[in-house]
Amino acid sequence: MAHIIDGKKISQEIREQIIADVALLKEKNNLQPGLAVVLVGDNPASALYVRMKKKGCEETGIRSFEHVLPGATSEEDLLHLVDRLNGDSSVNGILVQLPLPEQISEEKIINRINPIKDVDGFHPVNVGKIVIGDDDCFCPCTPYGIQELIARTVPDLKGKHLVVVGRSNIVGKPIANMMLQKNKRANCIVTVCHTATKDIAHYTRQADILVVAAGRPNTVTADMVKPGAVVIDVGTNRVPHPDGGDKTRVVGDVDYERVSIVAGAITPVPGGVGPMTITMLLSNTVKACRIQNKIR
């Protein structure tokens, strides 16, 4: 049976370090990292994420700035808010919660955020720095959390074959680029599978580390996994509950019950990758504070 990679436990360990880092910045430099989160509209899932981010800030000592705007907000007004936050020295990180209403271009908003405050890691400057291996950048929070889980599970990553299922800009592409860099937390041989891959199982069976971000339940089954492989399930899918009725449950993109018999280590859903995302956002905010104040 596979070792369960406990994202909740690892996330808490990282948050304890963040608390210590924030306290040190206050003590030595009289600084308090600040994160501004912007929510446009009343999307329930987005509102929940914003509340969780605010709670994470409170727990770690990071100052939280919350901007909740009506769904009818114009693109121009949102751009003006981003400009104001870019110029506010008390704000080290800016996160505009996606998705945005249809009248607003997500690309324009992301591109307007100052790259040194782009703690979500979506600005083209940060994307480019990830590709060339520049450490002075911000990695998207979910891939950053995935890398942390992998690095803590597989101490020696050099030459390991990592296969990613999915090529999204949010998870698939960033984690592929991050894990092929020449450093101790990467240095893998990387293969990316996607909808044009004819025989995904041919590749997944070669993986020492398998990252599945396909957005579909049971995309990876036990016969597709190399015995002893590390499996990172990024999926979050709501499916009917076995008890029937109107109840539902959350599952990943991997057939967890069967794959956990074959794999050497696996993330559960929930409780694996999920808890890491907001934690790495907080970590990026502390890093942004250091970079902007030239503290190494």
C-alpha positions as a Markdown table, in Angstrom:
| # | Residue | x | y | z |
|---|---|---|---|---|
| 1 | Met | 0.0 | 0.0 | 0.0 |
| 2 | Ala | 1.3 | 3.5 | -1.0 |
| 3 | His | 2.6 | 6.0 | 1.5 |
| 4 | Ile | 0.0 | 8.8 | 1.8 |
| 5 | Ile | 1.5 | 12.2 | 1.1 |
| 6 | Asp | -0.2 | 14.4 | 3.7 |
| 7 | Gly | -0.7 | 17.8 | 2.2 |
| 8 | Lys | -2.3 | 19.2 | 5.3 |
| 9 | Lys | 0.7 | 18.3 | 7.5 |
| 10 | Ile | 3.3 | 19.6 | 5.1 |
| 11 | Ser | 1.2 | 22.8 | 4.5 |
| 12 | Gln | 1.2 | 23.4 | 8.3 |
| 13 | Glu | 4.9 | 22.9 | 8.6 |
| 14 | Ile | 5.5 | 25.5 | 5.9 |
| 15 | Arg | 3.1 | 27.9 | 7.5 |
| 16 | Glu | 5.0 | 27.6 | 10.8 |
| 17 | Gln | 8.1 | 28.7 | 8.9 |
| 18 | Ile | 6.2 | 31.6 | 7.3 |
| 19 | Ile | 5.1 | 32.7 | 10.8 |
| 20 | Ala | 8.8 | 32.8 | 11.8 |
| 21 | Asp | 9.8 | 34.6 | 8.7 |
| 22 | Val | 7.1 | 37.3 | 9.1 |
| 23 | Ala | 8.1 | 37.8 | 12.8 |
| 24 | Leu | 11.7 | 38.2 | 11.8 |
| 25 | Leu | 10.9 | 40.8 | 9.1 |
| 26 | Lys | 8.9 | 42.8 | 11.7 |
| 27 | Glu | 11.7 | 42.5 | 14.3 |
| 28 | Lys | 14.7 | 43.2 | 12.1 |
| 29 | Asn | 13.3 | 45.4 | 9.4 |
| 30 | Asn | 10.1 | 46.8 | 10.8 |
| 31 | Leu | 8.2 | 45.3 | 7.8 |
| 32 | Gln | 4.9 | 43.4 | 7.6 |
| 33 | Pro | 4.2 | 41.6 | 4.3 |
| 34 | Gly | 0.9 | 42.7 | 2.8 |
| 35 | Leu | -1.4 | 40.8 | 0.4 |
| 36 | Ala | -4.2 | 42.4 | -1.6 |
| 37 | Val | -6.9 | 40.1 | -2.9 |
| 38 | Val | -9.5 | 41.5 | -5.4 |
| 39 | Leu | -12.8 | 39.7 | -5.9 |
| 40 | Val | -15.2 | 40.9 | -8.7 |
| 41 | Gly | -18.7 | 39.6 | -8.5 |
| 42 | Asp | -20.3 | 37.0 | -6.2 |
| 43 | Asn | -19.0 | 33.6 | -7.5 |
| 44 | Pro | -19.5 | 31.4 | -4.4 |
| 45 | Ala | -16.3 | 29.3 | -5.1 |
| 46 | Ser | -14.2 | 32.5 | -5.6 |
| 47 | Ala | -15.7 | 34.0 | -2.4 |
| 48 | Leu | -14.7 | 30.9 | -0.4 |
| 49 | Tyr | -11.1 | 31.1 | -1.7 |
| 50 | Val | -10.9 | 34.7 | -0.8 |
| 51 | Arg | -12.1 | 33.9 | 2.8 |
| 52 | Met | -9.5 | 31.1 | 3.1 |
| 53 | Lys | -6.7 | 33.5 | 1.9 |
| 54 | Lys | -7.8 | 36.1 | 4.4 |
| 55 | Lys | -7.7 | 33.5 | 7.2 |
| 56 | Gly | -4.3 | 32.3 | 6.0 |
| 57 | Cys | -3.0 | 35.9 | 6.3 |
| 58 | Glu | -4.4 | 36.3 | 9.8 |
| 59 | Glu | -2.8 | 33.0 | 10.9 |
| 60 | Thr | 0.6 | 33.8 | 9.6 |
| 61 | Gly | 0.8 | 37.6 | 10.5 |
| 62 | Ile | 0.5 | 38.8 | 6.9 |
| 63 | Arg | -1.5 | 42.0 | 6.5 |
| 64 | Ser | -4.6 | 41.4 | 4.3 |
| 65 | Phe | -6.2 | 43.9 | 2.0 |
| 66 | Glu | -9.6 | 42.8 | 0.6 |
| 67 | His | -11.3 | 44.5 | -2.3 |
| 68 | Val | -14.8 | 43.1 | -3.2 |
| 69 | Leu | -16.2 | 44.8 | -6.3 |
| 70 | Pro | -19.7 | 44.3 | -7.9 |
| 71 | Gly | -20.0 | 42.0 | -10.9 |
| 72 | Ala | -20.8 | 44.9 | -13.2 |
| 73 | Thr | -17.4 | 46.5 | -12.5 |
| 74 | Ser | -15.8 | 47.8 | -15.7 |
| 75 | Glu | -12.4 | 46.7 | -17.0 |
| 76 | Glu | -11.2 | 50.3 | -16.7 |
| 77 | Asp | -12.2 | 50.6 | -13.1 |
| 78 | Leu | -10.4 | 47.3 | -12.3 |
| 79 | Leu | -7.3 | 48.4 | -14.1 |
| 80 | His | -7.3 | 51.6 | -12.0 |
| 81 | Leu | -7.5 | 49.6 | -8.8 |
| 82 | Val | -4.6 | 47.4 | -10.0 |
| 83 | Asp | -2.6 | 50.6 | -10.7 |
| 84 | Arg | -3.3 | 51.9 | -7.2 |
| 85 | Leu | -2.2 | 48.6 | -5.6 |
| 86 | Asn | 0.9 | 48.6 | -7.8 |
| 87 | Gly | 1.8 | 52.0 | -6.3 |
| 88 | Asp | 1.0 | 51.1 | -2.7 |
| 89 | Ser | 4.2 | 50.2 | -0.8 |
| 90 | Ser | 2.2 | 48.4 | 1.9 |
| 91 | Val | 1.0 | 45.9 | -0.6 |
| 92 | Asn | 3.6 | 43.4 | -1.6 |
| 93 | Gly | 1.4 | 40.9 | -3.4 |
| 94 | Ile | -1.6 | 41.4 | -5.6 |
| 95 | Leu | -4.0 | 38.6 | -6.5 |
| 96 | Val | -7.1 | 39.2 | -8.7 |
| 97 | Gln | -9.4 | 36.2 | -8.2 |
| 98 | Leu | -10.2 | 34.4 | -11.4 |
| 99 | Pro | -12.5 | 33.9 | -13.2 |
| 100 | Leu | -13.5 | 37.5 | -14.0 |
| 101 | Pro | -16.9 | 38.6 | -15.4 |
| 102 | Glu | -17.1 | 38.5 | -19.2 |
| 103 | Gln | -16.7 | 42.2 | -19.7 |
| 104 | Ile | -13.2 | 42.1 | -18.3 |
| 105 | Ser | -10.1 | 40.7 | -20.1 |
| 106 | Glu | -8.2 | 38.4 | -17.7 |
| 107 | Glu | -5.1 | 38.8 | -19.9 |
| 108 | Lys | -5.2 | 42.6 | -19.6 |
| 109 | Ile | -5.6 | 42.5 | -15.8 |
| 110 | Ile | -2.8 | 39.9 | -15.3 |
| 111 | Asn | -0.5 | 41.9 | -17.5 |
| 112 | Arg | -1.2 | 45.1 | -15.6 |
| 113 | Ile | 0.0 | 43.7 | -12.3 |
| 114 | Asn | 3.6 | 44.7 | -11.5 |
| 115 | Pro | 5.6 | 41.4 | -12.0 |
| 116 | Ile | 7.3 | 41.9 | -8.6 |
| 117 | Lys | 3.8 | 41.9 | -6.9 |
| 118 | Asp | 2.4 | 39.0 | -9.1 |
| 119 | Val | 2.3 | 36.4 | -6.3 |
| 120 | Asp | 0.0 | 34.3 | -8.4 |
| 121 | Gly | 2.8 | 33.8 | -10.9 |
| 122 | Phe | 0.7 | 34.4 | -14.0 |
| 123 | His | 2.4 | 37.5 | -15.4 |
| 124 | Pro | 4.4 | 36.8 | -18.7 |
| 125 | Val | 7.6 | 38.1 | -17.0 |
| 126 | Asn | 7.3 | 35.5 | -14.2 |
| 127 | Val | 6.3 | 32.8 | -16.7 |
| 128 | Gly | 9.4 | 33.6 | -18.8 |
| 129 | Lys | 11.6 | 33.6 | -15.7 |
| 130 | Ile | 10.3 | 30.1 | -14.7 |
| 131 | Val | 11.2 | 28.8 | -18.2 |
| 132 | Ile | 14.8 | 30.1 | -18.1 |
| 133 | Gly | 15.3 | 29.0 | -14.5 |
| 134 | Asp | 15.5 | 32.5 | -12.8 |
| 135 | Asp | 14.9 | 32.1 | -9.1 |
| 136 | Asp | 14.0 | 35.8 | -8.7 |
| 137 | Cys | 10.4 | 35.1 | -9.7 |
| 138 | Phe | 7.1 | 33.8 | -8.5 |
| 139 | Cys | 5.9 | 30.3 | -9.4 |
| 140 | Pro | 2.1 | 29.7 | -9.7 |
| 141 | Cys | 0.9 | 28.5 | -6.3 |
| 142 | Thr | -0.5 | 25.1 | -7.2 |
| 143 | Pro | 2.6 | 24.0 | -9.1 |
| 144 | Tyr | 4.8 | 25.5 | -6.4 |
| 145 | Gly | 2.9 | 23.3 | -3.8 |
| 146 | Ile | 3.3 | 20.3 | -6.0 |
| 147 | Gln | 7.0 | 20.8 | -6.3 |
| 148 | Glu | 7.2 | 21.0 | -2.5 |
| 149 | Leu | 5.3 | 17.8 | -2.1 |
| 150 | Ile | 7.6 | 16.0 | -4.6 |
| 151 | Ala | 10.8 | 17.4 | -3.1 |
| 152 | Arg | 9.8 | 16.3 | 0.4 |
| 153 | Thr | 8.8 | 12.8 | -0.9 |
| 154 | Val | 11.7 | 12.2 | -3.3 |
| 155 | Pro | 15.0 | 13.6 | -1.8 |
| 156 | Asp | 17.1 | 12.8 | -4.9 |
| 157 | Leu | 15.3 | 14.0 | -8.0 |
| 158 | Lys | 18.2 | 14.0 | -10.4 |
| 159 | Gly | 17.3 | 12.0 | -13.5 |
| 160 | Lys | 13.9 | 10.9 | -12.3 |
| 161 | His | 11.3 | 10.6 | -15.1 |
| 162 | Leu | 8.4 | 13.0 | -14.3 |
| 163 | Val | 5.3 | 12.6 | -16.5 |
| 164 | Val | 2.6 | 15.4 | -16.4 |
| 165 | Val | -0.9 | 14.6 | -17.7 |
| 166 | Gly | -2.4 | 18.0 | -18.7 |
| 167 | Arg | -0.9 | 21.1 | -20.3 |
| 168 | Ser | -2.9 | 24.0 | -18.7 |
| 169 | Asn | -1.2 | 27.3 | -18.1 |
| 170 | Ile | -2.2 | 27.0 | -14.4 |
| 171 | Val | -0.7 | 23.6 | -13.6 |
| 172 | Gly | 0.6 | 21.4 | -16.5 |
| 173 | Lys | 3.0 | 23.8 | -18.3 |
| 174 | Pro | 4.4 | 25.5 | -15.1 |
| 175 | Ile | 5.2 | 22.3 | -13.3 |
| 176 | Ala | 6.8 | 20.8 | -16.4 |
| 177 | Asn | 9.1 | 23.8 | -16.7 |
| 178 | Met | 9.8 | 24.0 | -13.0 |
| 179 | Met | 10.8 | 20.3 | -12.7 |
| 180 | Leu | 13.3 | 20.3 | -15.6 |
| 181 | Gln | 15.4 | 23.0 | -14.2 |
| 182 | Lys | 18.9 | 22.2 | -13.0 |
| 183 | Asn | 18.5 | 22.5 | -9.2 |
| 184 | Lys | 18.1 | 20.2 | -6.2 |
| 185 | Arg | 14.3 | 20.6 | -6.3 |
| 186 | Ala | 14.1 | 19.5 | -9.9 |
| 187 | Asn | 16.6 | 18.2 | -12.5 |
| 188 | Cys | 14.0 | 15.6 | -13.8 |
| 189 | Ile | 13.4 | 14.2 | -17.3 |
| 190 | Val | 10.0 | 15.6 | -18.1 |
| 191 | Thr | 7.3 | 14.3 | -20.4 |
| 192 | Val | 4.0 | 16.1 | -20.9 |
| 193 | Cys | 0.9 | 14.2 | -22.1 |
| 194 | His | -2.3 | 16.0 | -23.2 |
| 195 | Thr | -5.5 | 15.5 | -25.3 |
| 196 | Ala | -3.4 | 14.9 | -28.5 |
| 197 | Thr | -1.4 | 12.1 | -26.9 |
| 198 | Lys | -2.6 | 8.8 | -28.5 |
| 199 | Asp | -1.5 | 6.3 | -25.8 |
| 200 | Ile | -1.2 | 8.1 | -22.5 |
| 201 | Ala | -0.6 | 4.8 | -20.6 |
| 202 | His | 2.5 | 4.2 | -22.7 |
| 203 | Tyr | 4.1 | 7.3 | -21.1 |
| 204 | Thr | 2.5 | 7.2 | -17.6 |
| 205 | Arg | 3.8 | 3.6 | -17.1 |
| 206 | Gln | 7.4 | 5.0 | -17.5 |
| 207 | Ala | 6.9 | 7.7 | -14.8 |
| 208 | Asp | 8.9 | 7.6 | -11.6 |
| 209 | Ile | 6.8 | 10.6 | -10.6 |
| 210 | Leu | 3.3 | 11.1 | -12.2 |
| 211 | Val | 1.5 | 14.4 | -11.9 |
| 212 | Val | -2.1 | 14.2 | -13.0 |
| 213 | Ala | -4.0 | 17.5 | -13.8 |
| 214 | Ala | -6.4 | 16.3 | -16.4 |
| 215 | Gly | -9.6 | 17.7 | -14.9 |
| 216 | Arg | -11.5 | 14.4 | -15.3 |
| 217 | Pro | -12.1 | 11.7 | -12.7 |
| 218 | Asn | -10.5 | 8.3 | -13.1 |
| 219 | Thr | -8.2 | 9.5 | -16.0 |
| 220 | Val | -5.4 | 7.4 | -14.5 |
| 221 | Thr | -6.1 | 3.8 | -13.5 |
| 222 | Ala | -3.9 | 1.2 | -11.7 |
| 223 | Asp | -2.7 | -0.4 | -15.0 |
| 224 | Met | -1.3 | 3.0 | -16.1 |
| 225 | Val | 1.0 | 3.4 | -13.1 |
| 226 | Lys | 4.5 | 2.0 | -12.7 |
| 227 | Pro | 4.9 | 0.0 | -9.4 |
| 228 | Gly | 6.4 | 2.2 | -6.7 |
| 229 | Ala | 5.8 | 5.5 | -8.6 |
| 230 | Val | 5.0 | 8.7 | -6.8 |
| 231 | Val | 1.5 | 9.9 | -7.9 |
| 232 | Ile | 0.4 | 13.5 | -7.4 |
| 233 | Asp | -3.3 | 13.9 | -8.0 |
| 234 | Val | -4.2 | 17.6 | -8.8 |
| 235 | Gly | -7.8 | 16.9 | -9.7 |
| 236 | Thr | -10.9 | 18.2 | -7.9 |
| 237 | Asn | -14.1 | 16.7 | -9.3 |
| 238 | Arg | -17.5 | 16.5 | -7.7 |
| 239 | Val | -19.2 | 13.2 | -8.4 |
| 240 | Pro | -22.4 | 11.5 | -7.2 |
| 241 | His | -22.0 | 9.9 | -3.7 |
| 242 | Pro | -22.1 | 6.0 | -3.6 |
| 243 | Asp | -25.0 | 6.3 | -1.0 |
| 244 | Gly | -27.1 | 7.9 | -3.8 |
| 245 | Gly | -29.6 | 10.7 | -3.5 |
| 246 | Asp | -28.5 | 14.3 | -4.0 |
| 247 | Lys | -25.2 | 13.8 | -2.1 |
| 248 | Thr | -21.9 | 14.2 | -3.8 |
| 249 | Arg | -18.3 | 13.7 | -3.0 |
| 250 | Val | -15.0 | 15.1 | -4.2 |
| 251 | Val | -12.5 | 12.9 | -6.0 |
| 252 | Gly | -9.3 | 13.5 | -8.0 |
| 253 | Asp | -8.2 | 12.5 | -11.5 |
| 254 | Val | -6.8 | 9.2 | -10.3 |
| 255 | Asp | -8.5 | 6.0 | -9.3 |
| 256 | Tyr | -7.2 | 6.4 | -5.8 |
| 257 | Glu | -8.3 | 3.1 | -4.2 |
| 258 | Arg | -6.7 | 0.9 | -6.9 |
| 259 | Val | -3.7 | 3.1 | -7.8 |
| 260 | Ser | -2.7 | 3.4 | -4.1 |
| 261 | Ile | -2.1 | -0.4 | -4.1 |
| 262 | Val | 0.4 | 0.0 | -7.0 |
| 263 | Ala | 2.0 | 3.3 | -6.2 |
| 264 | Gly | 4.8 | 3.9 | -3.8 |
| 265 | Ala | 3.4 | 7.2 | -2.6 |
| 266 | Ile | 0.2 | 9.1 | -3.5 |
| 267 | Thr | -1.7 | 12.3 | -2.6 |
| 268 | Pro | -5.2 | 11.9 | -1.4 |
| 269 | Val | -8.1 | 14.1 | -2.6 |
| 270 | Pro | -9.0 | 16.0 | -0.6 |
| 271 | Gly | -6.0 | 16.6 | 1.7 |
| 272 | Gly | -3.2 | 16.4 | -0.8 |
| 273 | Val | -2.4 | 19.2 | -3.2 |
| 274 | Gly | -5.3 | 21.4 | -2.2 |
| 275 | Pro | -4.0 | 22.6 | 1.2 |
| 276 | Met | -0.7 | 23.6 | -0.4 |
| 277 | Thr | -2.0 | 26.2 | -2.8 |
| 278 | Ile | -2.9 | 29.0 | -0.4 |
| 279 | Thr | 0.2 | 28.2 | 1.7 |
| 280 | Met | 2.5 | 28.8 | -1.2 |
| 281 | Leu | 0.6 | 32.1 | -2.0 |
| 282 | Leu | 1.5 | 33.2 | 1.5 |
| 283 | Ser | 5.1 | 32.1 | 0.9 |
| 284 | Asn | 5.2 | 34.1 | -2.3 |
| 285 | Thr | 3.9 | 37.2 | -0.5 |
| 286 | Val | 6.8 | 37.0 | 2.1 |
| 287 | Lys | 9.3 | 36.5 | -0.8 |
| 288 | Ala | 7.8 | 39.5 | -2.6 |
| 289 | Cys | 8.3 | 41.6 | 0.6 |
| 290 | Arg | 11.9 | 40.6 | 0.7 |
| 291 | Ile | 12.5 | 41.3 | -3.0 |
| 292 | Gln | 10.8 | 44.7 | -3.0 |
| 293 | Asn | 12.8 | 45.8 | 0.1 |
| 294 | Lys | 16.1 | 44.2 | -1.2 |
| 295 | Ile | 16.4 | 41.8 | 1.7 |
| 296 | Arg | 18.1 | 38.5 | 1.0 |
